Amino acid sequence: MNIINYLVRHKSEQYVIKAVVKKVSRSRLIRHIAFYIDIGGQLVNISRDIADVIEEEIENNGGGNAVVIRGCGTDMVFEILYRLFNRLGVQVPSCGIYSYQLL
């Protein structure tokens, strides 16, 4: 399943994107963040699809895919989703409120 096509087709629906910070570098400036979405009751890792759209590196260390991004804090989750939604043409609220959860 192409997750990006799914998100574009269903962009008017509400869904929850779940984010998990898998790894933080020793310098604390690089994050490995995995993203999941519930599709039909199944949690699907969409990290590779997001990384492809926003042109960021992907890491697969055996525990699943994660987007590798430079920066610190949960602001990096916001940054990734902001860039993803902009590229998909989804209206991004100026206050930055999305339907996502940090796990």
RAZI-V879915 format. One record per helix or strand. SS is the DSSP state (alpha for helix, beta for strand). FROM is the first residue (numbers start at 1). LEN is the number of residues. If there is no record, write none. Layout:
ss=SS from=FROM len=LEN
ss=SS from=FROM len=LEN
This chain:
ss=alpha from=3 len=7
ss=beta from=17 len=8
ss=beta from=30 len=10
ss=beta from=42 len=4
ss=alpha from=47 len=8
ss=beta from=57 len=4
ss=beta from=65 len=6
ss=alpha from=75 len=14
ss=beta from=100 len=3
